[in-house]
């Protein structure tokens, strides 16, 4: 336990100098500013009727999903830094060990992702006023704080999964950046769930993308997308937890096998 506390103390001391932590402190504020003040104006000016409802749902899904991706990318680049500097072997012989280091960084990034996810959504909800009102109903009013909390807890599991995937398949930071850009599609595909033809059994085709489960769970919990083929909201979250944890273990095994001494 002492070795993890020492690592945590080190992270806190370097909270400003570390790029990952610095970015994670700033980008939720940017998300809140854009979501609360800029995007509503664009939607009001360029969308109306059903198009406005669709655009609003798309924006809500994007702002709910972006934090785990950004946090995972930052952790992935941190691991790729070690790979570029050939310092993974050095970490192996420390008391912490490579597996202990990965676990610590994953938990640390997960917590940061959870905080960023929760306060990003919570901040946009409370600062946007009537900016997301469609047909006289403010869609953010349907989001209870406990729905946002559960969503953030589950969706943030995507952070260590994406980080380990990125650092496992990329040989260096240049490749990592390329993979990160192409992997951004993972965050866009769950948007298809708002299409009427994807709300029956075909919705589960999107389940291969991990972030689908917490996104759909959130939308079901707030009664945004009602359909006879939907699972109960908590079950979407449970499947998401099990699925992402299994994929994270698999990603770690691939990462470990590709970085053997």
ABEGO torsion letter per residue (X at the ends): XAAAAAAAAAAAAAAAABAAAAAAAAAAAAAAAAAAAAAAAAAAAABBEAAAAAAAAAAAAAAAAAAAAAAAAAAAAAAAAAAAAGAAAAAAABAAEAAAAAAAAAAAAAAAAAAAAAAAAAAAAAAAEAAABBGGBBAAAABBAAAAAAAAAAAAAAAAAAAAAAAAABABAAAAAAAAAAAAAAAAAAAAAABAAAABAAAAAAAABAAAAAAAAAAAAAGABBBAABBBAAAAAAAAAAAAAAAAAAAAAAAAAAABX
